[in-house]
């Protein structure tokens, strides 16, 4: 069943590059446009280091301050002129988070 809800999502994206190190923090606020619904507050953050030309290794964390669900795990990214790949796993840090989430992101420039 598809839910028909409207919501507003706002993000604050902060990042800093320090040589081969990269830091990022994203604050996320979601508000459903229903009477009486509360806003959800979450985040995504990470740190990575370039280990070879076009290859970086990092750690990421995602969480939901409203629900108290938190997860963290490793990431690996590879970039060439024709494709960008990022793979990672998030492991739940408490019983409110999913035990494991795995993702693969593929970027193709055009």
Secondary structure, DSSP 8 states (H G I E B T S, - for coil): ------EEEEEEEEEEEETTEEEEEEEEEEEESSTT---EEEEEEEEEEEEETTEEEEEEEEEETTTTEEEEEEEEEEE-SS-EEEEEEEEESSTTS-SEEEEEEEE---
